[in-house]
Amino acid sequence: MNRLLWRCCALIALLTAAVPCFAQDAAEPSFPDLNFSGSLRTRYEYLDNYTIRKYGVDDRDNFLLTRLRLEADLLLRPDTHAFVQFQDARLFFSDFNRHDFPPKCPYENRFDLRQLFFETTNLWDTPLGFKAGRQAISYGDNRIWGPGDWGNAGRYTWDGAKVYYHTDAVRLDFIAAEQVLYDATRFDGNHLPFQCYGIYAQLPRKKEVSLDLFYVLKHDAHGNTAGESGVGDLSRHTFGAHATGKLGTGGFGAFDYAATGAWQTGKHGRDDVRAWAMLADVGYTFNRRMQPRVHAGCSCASGDSDPADGRNETFDGVNGAVDKYYGRMNLFSLKNLIDYEAGISIQPAKKLKVSADYHVFYLVERTDGWYYCNCNAQRRDKTGASGRELGQEVDVVARWEVPLSGALKRALKSMNLMGGWAYFIPGDFVENTGNAGKASWAFAQVEVLF
């Protein structure tokens, strides 16, 4: 366990001991209050002609994933609590095993500490607060900061701290953290070799419109970041904004929209960073039976136009989730990518939602690579002769929250069933750079919260 986590844990212990000094009055006997909860998720997946590591394998894999999370939340007063969460994630029946994924296995994380933090707001009746310890960090639509919870082990967990300044005019979070490196069988005490610092500002919602502003610094001072011009430190700054809103909430229906823009600068080794991303989605929900919603969107992130000019122009996906955003099959991440998307969703019954989406994927720059869900280049043609079209994908997903009654209702908070199917047709770039062929994926999932 590194020094940062030790310091966070020491801070938690110190503050927990100090809580009685500013805790609730004796007239409010409901504190402290200890609550236990958890979840169990089981998912079967079928993959044809691709794996989580590689596309075009000309093989199939079937496996079962399980993930158990157990939580305890100690509420010391309405705005102060200590939280701990354990996780046990496992993989069964796959052609892979945990040793095939050094140094981080996305499928397995046997019984381990996922979160342990102390959080307080309105400290001493001021707008100040903080959250310190091991934690998941999530903001907005999860495209910049997100836990990536679709993955069996989860995508991101952090050792660090957030300092809050929350008023009616703005909610400011200041972040300093290191990303936990999941170990399949041992305690997760190591980290990826960089630190993240950030500011996330949430402005007051006005009617149906919200606006967030953010800044993230990803920094690695080990001097081993390789760029086109040589090896050096990593210092990548991301500035951006995220907005959501609705228009016309009555009558025949309502429009909704979401947009994110980000710009990156700094140093990648000895290269200058110049990268960007633009994301937008517009939908319309009809006030009719089954609440049909249609939507269209585009996700675009820059690529490197010249692999030898000393400029790094490939957008770094920061700490964002990739599941569901760029196709359900997780063949792509937000790097050198154009993703045109259109879809429809309906609710045939109460708490049952069915959606279908269609994606068309292109490279932004022919001379840069196709980046997989692990953010590494899957294939690349530096000559640019292989074209830009990556392919097309169709996704169909259904989710049902099962009505509970009797003993199940007393024992469980909720039970959710999900199932889906996806199909990928390769484009010119994929066919010209290696094994191609159509790929498909299917899954069935049960999750209970207790």
C-alpha positions as a Markdown table, in Angstrom:
| # | Residue | x | y | z |
|---|---|---|---|---|
| 1 | Met | 0.0 | 0.0 | 0.0 |
| 2 | Asn | 1.6 | 3.3 | -1.1 |
| 3 | Arg | 2.1 | 6.4 | 1.0 |
| 4 | Leu | -0.9 | 8.2 | -0.3 |
| 5 | Leu | -3.3 | 5.5 | 0.8 |
| 6 | Trp | -1.7 | 5.3 | 4.2 |
| 7 | Arg | -2.1 | 9.1 | 4.6 |
| 8 | Cys | -5.7 | 8.9 | 3.5 |
| 9 | Cys | -6.4 | 6.1 | 6.0 |
| 10 | Ala | -4.7 | 8.0 | 8.8 |
| 11 | Leu | -6.8 | 11.0 | 8.0 |
| 12 | Ile | -9.9 | 8.9 | 8.1 |
| 13 | Ala | -9.0 | 7.5 | 11.5 |
| 14 | Leu | -8.2 | 11.0 | 12.8 |
| 15 | Leu | -11.4 | 12.6 | 11.6 |
| 16 | Thr | -13.5 | 9.7 | 12.8 |
| 17 | Ala | -12.0 | 10.1 | 16.2 |
| 18 | Ala | -12.7 | 13.8 | 16.1 |
| 19 | Val | -16.3 | 13.5 | 14.9 |
| 20 | Pro | -17.8 | 13.6 | 18.5 |
| 21 | Cys | -16.4 | 17.1 | 18.8 |
| 22 | Phe | -18.8 | 18.4 | 16.2 |
| 23 | Ala | -21.4 | 15.6 | 16.0 |
| 24 | Gln | -25.2 | 15.8 | 16.6 |
| 25 | Asp | -26.7 | 17.1 | 19.8 |
| 26 | Ala | -27.9 | 14.5 | 22.3 |
| 27 | Ala | -31.4 | 15.6 | 21.4 |
| 28 | Glu | -31.0 | 13.8 | 18.1 |
| 29 | Pro | -30.4 | 10.2 | 19.1 |
| 30 | Ser | -30.5 | 8.6 | 15.6 |
| 31 | Phe | -26.8 | 8.9 | 15.1 |
| 32 | Pro | -24.5 | 7.1 | 14.6 |
| 33 | Asp | -26.4 | 4.8 | 12.3 |
| 34 | Leu | -24.8 | 1.8 | 10.6 |
| 35 | Asn | -26.3 | 0.4 | 7.4 |
| 36 | Phe | -25.3 | -2.7 | 5.5 |
| 37 | Ser | -26.1 | -3.3 | 1.8 |
| 38 | Gly | -24.7 | -5.1 | -1.2 |
| 39 | Ser | -25.2 | -6.4 | -4.7 |
| 40 | Leu | -24.7 | -9.7 | -6.6 |
| 41 | Arg | -24.4 | -9.7 | -10.4 |
| 42 | Thr | -24.1 | -12.7 | -12.6 |
| 43 | Arg | -23.6 | -12.3 | -16.4 |
| 44 | Tyr | -23.2 | -14.8 | -19.2 |
| 45 | Glu | -21.4 | -13.6 | -22.3 |
| 46 | Tyr | -20.9 | -15.1 | -25.8 |
| 47 | Leu | -18.2 | -13.6 | -28.1 |
| 48 | Asp | -17.7 | -14.6 | -31.7 |
| 49 | Asn | -14.5 | -13.5 | -33.7 |
| 50 | Tyr | -13.2 | -11.2 | -31.0 |
| 51 | Thr | -12.2 | -11.0 | -27.3 |
| 52 | Ile | -11.7 | -8.2 | -24.8 |
| 53 | Arg | -8.1 | -8.1 | -26.0 |
| 54 | Lys | -8.3 | -8.5 | -29.7 |
| 55 | Tyr | -10.6 | -8.5 | -32.8 |
| 56 | Gly | -10.4 | -11.0 | -35.6 |
| 57 | Val | -9.5 | -14.1 | -33.6 |
| 58 | Asp | -11.6 | -16.5 | -35.7 |
| 59 | Asp | -12.7 | -18.2 | -32.5 |
| 60 | Arg | -15.6 | -18.1 | -30.0 |
| 61 | Asp | -15.6 | -17.8 | -26.2 |
| 62 | Asn | -18.4 | -18.4 | -23.7 |
| 63 | Phe | -18.0 | -17.5 | -20.0 |
| 64 | Leu | -19.8 | -16.6 | -16.8 |
| 65 | Leu | -19.0 | -13.6 | -14.7 |
| 66 | Thr | -19.9 | -13.0 | -11.1 |
| 67 | Arg | -19.5 | -9.9 | -8.9 |
| 68 | Leu | -20.3 | -9.6 | -5.3 |
| 69 | Arg | -20.1 | -6.3 | -3.5 |
| 70 | Leu | -20.7 | -5.8 | 0.3 |
| 71 | Glu | -21.0 | -2.4 | 1.8 |
| 72 | Ala | -21.2 | -0.8 | 5.2 |
| 73 | Asp | -22.1 | 2.9 | 5.7 |
| 74 | Leu | -21.6 | 4.5 | 9.1 |
| 75 | Leu | -23.7 | 7.7 | 9.2 |
| 76 | Leu | -22.3 | 9.9 | 12.0 |
| 77 | Arg | -24.5 | 12.9 | 11.3 |
| 78 | Pro | -26.7 | 13.8 | 8.3 |
| 79 | Asp | -23.7 | 15.3 | 6.4 |
| 80 | Thr | -20.9 | 13.0 | 7.6 |
| 81 | His | -20.3 | 9.3 | 7.0 |
| 82 | Ala | -17.6 | 6.6 | 6.7 |
| 83 | Phe | -18.1 | 4.0 | 3.9 |
| 84 | Val | -16.4 | 0.7 | 3.1 |
| 85 | Gln | -17.0 | -1.6 | 0.2 |
| 86 | Phe | -15.6 | -5.0 | -0.6 |
| 87 | Gln | -15.6 | -6.7 | -4.0 |
| 88 | Asp | -15.2 | -10.2 | -5.2 |
| 89 | Ala | -15.2 | -10.5 | -9.0 |
| 90 | Arg | -14.7 | -13.9 | -10.8 |
| 91 | Leu | -14.5 | -15.5 | -14.2 |
| 92 | Phe | -15.7 | -19.0 | -15.0 |
| 93 | Phe | -15.5 | -21.3 | -18.1 |
| 94 | Ser | -13.5 | -18.9 | -20.3 |
| 95 | Asp | -10.6 | -19.7 | -22.7 |
| 96 | Phe | -8.8 | -17.0 | -20.8 |
| 97 | Asn | -7.6 | -17.0 | -17.2 |
| 98 | Arg | -6.5 | -14.1 | -15.0 |
| 99 | His | -2.8 | -14.7 | -15.9 |
| 100 | Asp | -3.5 | -13.7 | -19.5 |
| 101 | Phe | -4.1 | -10.1 | -18.5 |
| 102 | Pro | -0.9 | -8.6 | -17.0 |
| 103 | Pro | -0.8 | -6.4 | -15.1 |
| 104 | Lys | -4.6 | -5.8 | -14.7 |
| 105 | Cys | -7.3 | -8.4 | -15.2 |
| 106 | Pro | -10.7 | -6.8 | -16.2 |
| 107 | Tyr | -12.6 | -10.0 | -15.2 |
| 108 | Glu | -11.2 | -11.0 | -11.8 |
| 109 | Asn | -10.6 | -9.2 | -8.6 |
| 110 | Arg | -10.9 | -11.7 | -5.8 |
| 111 | Phe | -12.1 | -10.5 | -2.5 |
| 112 | Asp | -10.6 | -7.1 | -2.1 |
| 113 | Leu | -11.2 | -3.6 | -0.8 |
| 114 | Arg | -12.8 | -1.5 | -3.5 |
| 115 | Gln | -13.7 | 1.6 | -1.5 |
| 116 | Leu | -12.9 | 3.0 | 2.0 |
| 117 | Phe | -13.5 | 6.7 | 2.6 |
| 118 | Phe | -14.6 | 9.3 | 5.0 |
| 119 | Glu | -16.8 | 12.1 | 3.7 |
| 120 | Thr | -18.3 | 15.3 | 5.2 |
| 121 | Thr | -20.0 | 18.3 | 3.8 |
| 122 | Asn | -21.0 | 21.6 | 5.5 |
| 123 | Leu | -17.9 | 21.4 | 7.6 |
| 124 | Trp | -18.3 | 23.8 | 10.6 |
| 125 | Asp | -21.4 | 25.2 | 8.9 |
| 126 | Thr | -19.4 | 26.4 | 5.9 |
| 127 | Pro | -19.6 | 25.4 | 2.2 |
| 128 | Leu | -16.5 | 23.3 | 2.7 |
| 129 | Gly | -16.2 | 19.5 | 2.8 |
| 130 | Phe | -14.0 | 16.7 | 1.7 |
| 131 | Lys | -13.9 | 13.0 | 0.8 |
| 132 | Ala | -10.7 | 11.1 | 1.5 |
| 133 | Gly | -9.7 | 7.5 | 0.9 |
| 134 | Arg | -10.2 | 4.8 | -1.7 |
| 135 | Gln | -13.2 | 5.8 | -3.9 |
| 136 | Ala | -15.0 | 5.7 | -7.2 |
| 137 | Ile | -15.2 | 9.1 | -9.0 |
| 138 | Ser | -18.1 | 9.9 | -11.3 |
| 139 | Tyr | -19.4 | 13.1 | -12.9 |
| 140 | Gly | -21.8 | 14.0 | -15.6 |
| 141 | Asp | -22.4 | 11.3 | -18.2 |
| 142 | Asn | -19.2 | 9.4 | -17.1 |
| 143 | Arg | -17.3 | 10.2 | -20.3 |
| 144 | Ile | -14.6 | 12.2 | -18.5 |
| 145 | Trp | -14.7 | 10.8 | -15.0 |
| 146 | Gly | -16.5 | 7.4 | -14.7 |
| 147 | Pro | -16.2 | 4.2 | -12.7 |
| 148 | Gly | -16.8 | 1.9 | -15.8 |
| 149 | Asp | -19.0 | -0.4 | -13.8 |
| 150 | Trp | -20.1 | -2.6 | -16.7 |
| 151 | Gly | -16.7 | -4.3 | -16.5 |
| 152 | Asn | -16.7 | -7.1 | -14.1 |
| 153 | Ala | -13.9 | -5.7 | -11.9 |
| 154 | Gly | -14.8 | -2.1 | -12.7 |
| 155 | Arg | -12.7 | 0.2 | -14.7 |
| 156 | Tyr | -11.6 | 2.9 | -12.3 |
| 157 | Thr | -11.0 | 3.2 | -8.6 |
| 158 | Trp | -8.9 | 5.9 | -6.9 |
| 159 | Asp | -6.8 | 6.5 | -3.8 |
| 160 | Gly | -7.0 | 10.2 | -3.1 |
| 161 | Ala | -9.1 | 13.1 | -1.9 |
| 162 | Lys | -11.7 | 15.5 | -3.0 |
| 163 | Val | -12.2 | 18.9 | -1.4 |
| 164 | Tyr | -15.7 | 20.5 | -1.8 |
| 165 | Tyr | -16.8 | 24.1 | -2.0 |
| 166 | His | -20.6 | 23.9 | -2.4 |
| 167 | Thr | -22.8 | 26.9 | -2.5 |
| 168 | Asp | -26.1 | 27.9 | -4.2 |
| 169 | Ala | -24.0 | 29.6 | -6.9 |
| 170 | Val | -21.6 | 26.8 | -7.8 |
| 171 | Arg | -20.5 | 23.3 | -6.6 |
| 172 | Leu | -16.7 | 23.0 | -6.9 |
| 173 | Asp | -14.8 | 19.8 | -6.4 |
| 174 | Phe | -11.0 | 19.8 | -6.2 |
| 175 | Ile | -9.5 | 16.3 | -6.9 |
| 176 | Ala | -6.1 | 14.7 | -6.3 |
| 177 | Ala | -5.9 | 10.9 | -6.8 |
| 178 | Glu | -4.0 | 7.9 | -8.1 |
| 179 | Gln | -5.7 | 5.1 | -10.1 |
| 180 | Val | -5.7 | 1.7 | -8.3 |
| 181 | Leu | -4.2 | -1.2 | -10.3 |
| 182 | Tyr | -6.5 | -4.2 | -9.8 |
| 183 | Asp | -4.7 | -7.4 | -8.9 |
| 184 | Ala | -6.7 | -10.6 | -9.5 |
| 185 | Thr | -5.5 | -12.5 | -6.4 |
| 186 | Arg | -3.6 | -10.1 | -4.1 |
| 187 | Phe | -4.5 | -6.9 | -2.3 |
| 188 | Asp | -4.9 | -3.9 | -4.6 |
| 189 | Gly | -2.0 | -1.8 | -3.2 |
| 190 | Asn | -0.4 | -0.6 | -6.4 |
| 191 | His | -1.2 | 2.2 | -8.8 |
| 192 | Leu | -0.8 | 3.1 | -12.4 |
| 193 | Pro | 2.3 | 5.3 | -12.8 |
| 194 | Phe | 0.6 | 8.7 | -13.0 |
| 195 | Gln | -1.4 | 11.1 | -10.8 |
| 196 | Cys | -4.6 | 12.9 | -11.7 |
| 197 | Tyr | -5.6 | 16.4 | -10.4 |
| 198 | Gly | -8.8 | 18.0 | -11.3 |
| 199 | Ile | -11.4 | 20.7 | -10.8 |
| 200 | Tyr | -15.1 | 19.9 | -11.5 |
| 201 | Ala | -17.6 | 22.8 | -11.4 |
| 202 | Gln | -21.4 | 22.2 | -11.5 |
| 203 | Leu | -23.4 | 25.4 | -12.1 |
| 204 | Pro | -27.0 | 25.7 | -10.8 |
| 205 | Arg | -29.6 | 24.0 | -13.0 |
| 206 | Lys | -31.7 | 26.7 | -14.7 |
| 207 | Lys | -35.1 | 25.3 | -15.6 |
| 208 | Glu | -34.2 | 22.2 | -17.6 |
| 209 | Val | -30.6 | 23.1 | -18.4 |
| 210 | Ser | -27.4 | 22.1 | -16.6 |
| 211 | Leu | -23.8 | 23.1 | -17.3 |
| 212 | Asp | -20.6 | 21.6 | -15.9 |
| 213 | Leu | -17.0 | 22.9 | -16.4 |
| 214 | Phe | -14.0 | 20.7 | -15.8 |
| 215 | Tyr | -10.2 | 20.6 | -15.8 |
| 216 | Val | -8.0 | 17.4 | -15.5 |
| 217 | Leu | -4.3 | 17.1 | -15.3 |
| 218 | Lys | -2.8 | 13.7 | -15.9 |
| 219 | His | 0.9 | 13.8 | -14.7 |
| 220 | Asp | 3.7 | 11.2 | -14.7 |
| 221 | Ala | 7.1 | 12.4 | -13.7 |
| 222 | His | 8.9 | 9.1 | -14.1 |
| 223 | Gly | 10.4 | 10.2 | -17.4 |
| 224 | Asn | 9.5 | 7.1 | -19.4 |
| 225 | Thr | 6.6 | 8.4 | -21.5 |
| 226 | Ala | 7.6 | 7.8 | -25.2 |
| 227 | Gly | 6.7 | 10.4 | -27.8 |
| 228 | Glu | 7.6 | 10.8 | -31.4 |
| 229 | Ser | 10.5 | 13.2 | -30.4 |
| 230 | Gly | 11.8 | 11.2 | -27.5 |
| 231 | Val | 11.1 | 10.0 | -24.0 |
| 232 | Gly | 10.1 | 12.3 | -21.2 |
| 233 | Asp | 7.4 | 13.2 | -18.6 |
| 234 | Leu | 3.7 | 13.2 | -19.2 |
| 235 | Ser | 1.8 | 16.4 | -18.4 |
| 236 | Arg | -1.6 | 16.4 | -20.2 |
| 237 | His | -4.1 | 19.1 | -19.4 |
| 238 | Thr | -7.8 | 18.7 | -20.3 |
| 239 | Phe | -10.2 | 21.6 | -20.3 |
| 240 | Gly | -13.9 | 21.2 | -21.2 |
| 241 | Ala | -17.6 | 21.6 | -20.6 |
| 242 | His | -20.6 | 19.3 | -20.4 |
| 243 | Ala | -24.2 | 20.4 | -20.9 |
| 244 | Thr | -27.6 | 18.7 | -20.8 |
| 245 | Gly | -31.1 | 20.1 | -21.3 |
| 246 | Lys | -34.7 | 19.6 | -22.3 |
| 247 | Leu | -37.0 | 21.6 | -24.5 |
| 248 | Gly | -40.8 | 21.5 | -24.5 |
| 249 | Thr | -41.8 | 19.1 | -21.8 |
| 250 | Gly | -45.5 | 19.0 | -22.5 |
| 251 | Gly | -47.9 | 18.3 | -25.3 |
| 252 | Phe | -46.8 | 15.9 | -28.0 |
| 253 | Gly | -43.4 | 15.2 | -26.5 |
| 254 | Ala | -40.1 | 16.7 | -25.6 |
| 255 | Phe | -36.6 | 17.2 | -26.9 |
| 256 | Asp | -33.5 | 16.4 | -24.9 |
| 257 | Tyr | -29.9 | 17.0 | -25.6 |
| 258 | Ala | -26.4 | 16.5 | -24.2 |
| 259 | Ala | -23.1 | 17.8 | -25.4 |
| 260 | Thr | -19.5 | 17.6 | -24.2 |
| 261 | Gly | -16.4 | 19.4 | -25.6 |
| 262 | Ala | -12.8 | 19.0 | -24.4 |
| 263 | Trp | -9.4 | 20.4 | -25.4 |
| 264 | Gln | -6.0 | 18.9 | -24.5 |
| 265 | Thr | -2.6 | 20.5 | -24.3 |
| 266 | Gly | 0.7 | 19.8 | -22.5 |
| 267 | Lys | 3.5 | 17.4 | -23.0 |
| 268 | His | 3.6 | 13.7 | -24.0 |
| 269 | Gly | 7.2 | 12.8 | -23.6 |
| 270 | Arg | 8.9 | 15.4 | -25.7 |
| 271 | Asp | 5.9 | 16.0 | -27.9 |
| 272 | Asp | 3.5 | 18.9 | -27.7 |
| 273 | Val | -0.1 | 17.8 | -27.0 |
| 274 | Arg | -2.8 | 19.3 | -29.2 |
| 275 | Ala | -6.0 | 17.2 | -29.1 |
| 276 | Trp | -9.8 | 17.6 | -28.8 |
| 277 | Ala | -13.1 | 15.8 | -28.5 |
| 278 | Met | -16.7 | 16.8 | -29.3 |
| 279 | Leu | -19.7 | 14.7 | -28.3 |
| 280 | Ala | -23.4 | 15.5 | -28.9 |
| 281 | Asp | -26.7 | 13.7 | -28.8 |
| 282 | Val | -30.2 | 14.9 | -29.5 |
| 283 | Gly | -33.4 | 12.9 | -28.7 |
| 284 | Tyr | -37.1 | 13.2 | -28.8 |
| 285 | Thr | -39.5 | 11.4 | -26.4 |
| 286 | Phe | -43.1 | 11.1 | -27.5 |
| 287 | Asn | -45.9 | 11.4 | -24.9 |
| 288 | Arg | -47.6 | 8.3 | -26.2 |
| 289 | Arg | -48.0 | 4.7 | -25.2 |
| 290 | Met | -44.7 | 2.9 | -24.5 |
| 291 | Gln | -42.9 | 6.4 | -24.4 |
| 292 | Pro | -40.9 | 5.9 | -27.6 |
| 293 | Arg | -37.7 | 7.9 | -27.8 |
| 294 | Val | -35.6 | 8.5 | -31.0 |
| 295 | His | -32.2 | 9.9 | -30.9 |
| 296 | Ala | -29.1 | 10.7 | -33.0 |
| 297 | Gly | -25.6 | 11.6 | -32.0 |
| 298 | Cys | -22.0 | 11.9 | -32.9 |
| 299 | Ser | -18.8 | 11.3 | -30.9 |
| 300 | Cys | -15.6 | 12.6 | -32.4 |
| 301 | Ala | -12.1 | 12.5 | -30.9 |
| 302 | Ser | -9.0 | 13.7 | -32.7 |
| 303 | Gly | -6.2 | 11.5 | -34.0 |
| 304 | Asp | -2.6 | 12.1 | -35.0 |
| 305 | Ser | -2.2 | 13.5 | -38.5 |
| 306 | Asp | 1.5 | 13.0 | -38.8 |
| 307 | Pro | 3.4 | 10.2 | -36.9 |
| 308 | Ala | 6.7 | 12.1 | -37.1 |
| 309 | Asp | 6.0 | 15.8 | -36.6 |
| 310 | Gly | 6.6 | 15.9 | -32.8 |
| 311 | Arg | 3.0 | 16.7 | -32.0 |
| 312 | Asn | 0.7 | 14.3 | -30.1 |
| 313 | Glu | -2.8 | 14.9 | -31.5 |
| 314 | Thr | -4.5 | 11.8 | -30.4 |
| 315 | Phe | -7.2 | 12.6 | -27.8 |
| 316 | Asp | -6.7 | 10.8 | -24.4 |
| 317 | Gly | -10.0 | 9.5 | -23.1 |
| 318 | Val | -9.1 | 11.0 | -19.7 |
| 319 | Asn | -10.8 | 8.7 | -17.1 |
| 320 | Gly | -14.0 | 8.1 | -18.9 |
| 321 | Ala | -16.1 | 5.0 | -19.3 |
| 322 | Val | -16.4 | 3.3 | -22.7 |
| 323 | Asp | -19.1 | 0.8 | -22.1 |
| 324 | Lys | -22.3 | 1.5 | -24.1 |
| 325 | Tyr | -21.1 | 4.8 | -25.5 |
| 326 | Tyr | -19.1 | 3.6 | -28.6 |
| 327 | Gly | -21.0 | 0.4 | -29.2 |
| 328 | Arg | -21.9 | -2.3 | -26.7 |
| 329 | Met | -19.3 | -4.7 | -28.0 |
| 330 | Asn | -16.5 | -2.4 | -26.6 |
| 331 | Leu | -14.4 | -2.5 | -29.8 |
| 332 | Phe | -13.6 | 1.3 | -29.6 |
| 333 | Ser | -12.6 | 4.0 | -27.2 |
| 334 | Leu | -12.6 | 7.8 | -27.5 |
| 335 | Lys | -9.4 | 8.2 | -29.5 |
| 336 | Asn | -9.1 | 8.9 | -33.2 |
| 337 | Leu | -12.7 | 8.0 | -33.6 |
| 338 | Ile | -15.9 | 9.3 | -35.3 |
| 339 | Asp | -19.0 | 7.4 | -34.2 |
| 340 | Tyr | -22.3 | 8.3 | -35.8 |
| 341 | Glu | -25.2 | 6.8 | -33.9 |
| 342 | Ala | -29.0 | 6.6 | -34.2 |
| 343 | Gly | -31.4 | 4.7 | -32.1 |
| 344 | Ile | -34.8 | 4.1 | -30.7 |
| 345 | Ser | -36.1 | 2.9 | -27.3 |
| 346 | Ile | -39.5 | 1.9 | -26.0 |
| 347 | Gln | -41.1 | 0.9 | -22.7 |
| 348 | Pro | -43.5 | -2.0 | -23.5 |
| 349 | Ala | -44.4 | -2.4 | -19.9 |
| 350 | Lys | -43.8 | -0.8 | -16.5 |
| 351 | Lys | -40.0 | -0.8 | -15.7 |
| 352 | Leu | -39.2 | -2.7 | -19.0 |
| 353 | Lys | -37.1 | -0.8 | -21.5 |
| 354 | Val | -35.9 | -2.0 | -24.9 |
| 355 | Ser | -33.5 | -0.1 | -27.1 |
| 356 | Ala | -31.9 | -0.6 | -30.5 |
| 357 | Asp | -28.9 | 1.5 | -31.7 |
| 358 | Tyr | -27.0 | 1.6 | -35.0 |
| 359 | His | -23.4 | 2.9 | -35.1 |
| 360 | Val | -21.1 | 3.8 | -38.1 |
| 361 | Phe | -17.4 | 4.1 | -37.1 |
| 362 | Tyr | -14.6 | 6.0 | -38.9 |
| 363 | Leu | -11.0 | 7.0 | -38.1 |
| 364 | Val | -10.5 | 10.7 | -37.9 |
| 365 | Glu | -6.9 | 10.4 | -39.2 |
| 366 | Arg | -5.9 | 7.6 | -41.6 |
| 367 | Thr | -2.3 | 7.6 | -40.3 |
| 368 | Asp | -3.3 | 7.0 | -36.7 |
| 369 | Gly | -4.6 | 3.8 | -35.2 |
| 370 | Trp | -7.8 | 2.1 | -34.3 |
| 371 | Tyr | -8.0 | 2.2 | -30.5 |
| 372 | Tyr | -9.6 | -0.7 | -28.6 |
| 373 | Cys | -11.6 | -0.5 | -25.4 |
| 374 | Asn | -8.3 | -0.8 | -23.4 |
| 375 | Cys | -7.2 | 2.5 | -25.1 |
| 376 | Asn | -4.3 | 0.7 | -26.9 |
| 377 | Ala | -3.9 | 0.7 | -30.7 |
| 378 | Gln | -5.5 | -2.4 | -32.1 |
| 379 | Arg | -4.2 | -1.8 | -35.6 |
| 380 | Arg | -2.4 | 1.0 | -37.4 |
| 381 | Asp | -1.4 | 2.0 | -41.0 |
| 382 | Lys | 1.1 | 4.9 | -40.8 |
| 383 | Thr | 0.9 | 5.2 | -44.6 |
| 384 | Gly | -2.9 | 6.0 | -44.5 |
| 385 | Ala | -3.5 | 3.7 | -47.5 |
| 386 | Ser | -5.9 | 1.4 | -45.7 |
| 387 | Gly | -8.8 | 3.9 | -45.6 |
| 388 | Arg | -10.9 | 5.3 | -42.8 |
| 389 | Glu | -14.0 | 3.2 | -42.4 |
| 390 | Leu | -13.9 | 1.0 | -39.3 |
| 391 | Gly | -17.3 | -0.6 | -39.6 |
| 392 | Gln | -20.9 | -0.7 | -38.5 |
| 393 | Glu | -22.5 | -2.1 | -35.3 |
| 394 | Val | -26.1 | -2.9 | -34.3 |
| 395 | Asp | -27.0 | -3.2 | -30.6 |
| 396 | Val | -30.2 | -4.4 | -29.1 |
| 397 | Val | -30.6 | -4.3 | -25.3 |
| 398 | Ala | -33.5 | -5.0 | -22.9 |
| 399 | Arg | -33.7 | -4.2 | -19.2 |
| 400 | Trp | -36.5 | -5.2 | -16.8 |
| 401 | Glu | -36.8 | -4.3 | -13.1 |
| 402 | Val | -38.6 | -7.3 | -11.7 |
| 403 | Pro | -41.6 | -6.5 | -9.4 |
| 404 | Leu | -41.0 | -8.0 | -6.0 |
| 405 | Ser | -43.4 | -9.2 | -3.4 |
| 406 | Gly | -43.6 | -11.3 | -0.3 |
| 407 | Ala | -40.3 | -12.6 | 1.1 |
| 408 | Leu | -38.3 | -11.3 | -1.9 |
| 409 | Lys | -39.5 | -7.8 | -1.3 |
| 410 | Arg | -38.4 | -8.0 | 2.3 |
| 411 | Ala | -35.0 | -9.5 | 1.4 |
| 412 | Leu | -34.1 | -7.4 | -1.7 |
| 413 | Lys | -34.1 | -3.8 | -2.6 |
| 414 | Ser | -34.4 | -4.6 | -6.3 |
| 415 | Met | -33.8 | -7.3 | -9.0 |
| 416 | Asn | -32.9 | -6.4 | -12.6 |
| 417 | Leu | -32.7 | -8.6 | -15.6 |
| 418 | Met | -30.8 | -7.6 | -18.8 |
| 419 | Gly | -30.2 | -9.2 | -22.1 |
| 420 | Gly | -28.7 | -8.1 | -25.4 |
| 421 | Trp | -27.2 | -8.9 | -28.7 |
| 422 | Ala | -24.8 | -7.0 | -31.0 |
| 423 | Tyr | -23.4 | -7.5 | -34.5 |
| 424 | Phe | -20.3 | -5.8 | -36.1 |
| 425 | Ile | -19.6 | -5.6 | -39.8 |
| 426 | Pro | -16.0 | -4.5 | -40.6 |
| 427 | Gly | -15.1 | -1.6 | -42.9 |
| 428 | Asp | -12.3 | -1.0 | -45.3 |
| 429 | Phe | -9.7 | -0.2 | -42.7 |
| 430 | Val | -10.3 | -3.3 | -40.7 |
| 431 | Glu | -10.3 | -5.5 | -43.8 |
| 432 | Asn | -7.1 | -4.0 | -45.2 |
| 433 | Thr | -5.1 | -4.3 | -42.0 |
| 434 | Gly | -5.5 | -8.0 | -40.9 |
| 435 | Asn | -8.0 | -10.6 | -40.0 |
| 436 | Ala | -11.5 | -9.3 | -40.6 |
| 437 | Gly | -14.9 | -11.0 | -40.7 |
| 438 | Lys | -18.2 | -10.2 | -38.9 |
| 439 | Ala | -18.3 | -10.4 | -35.1 |
| 440 | Ser | -21.1 | -10.8 | -32.6 |
| 441 | Trp | -21.8 | -10.7 | -28.9 |
| 442 | Ala | -24.7 | -11.7 | -26.7 |
| 443 | Phe | -25.3 | -11.5 | -23.0 |
| 444 | Ala | -27.8 | -12.3 | -20.2 |
| 445 | Gln | -27.5 | -10.7 | -16.8 |
| 446 | Val | -29.2 | -10.9 | -13.4 |
| 447 | Glu | -28.4 | -8.3 | -10.7 |
| 448 | Val | -29.9 | -8.2 | -7.2 |
| 449 | Leu | -29.4 | -5.4 | -4.7 |
| 450 | Phe | -29.9 | -6.2 | -1.0 |
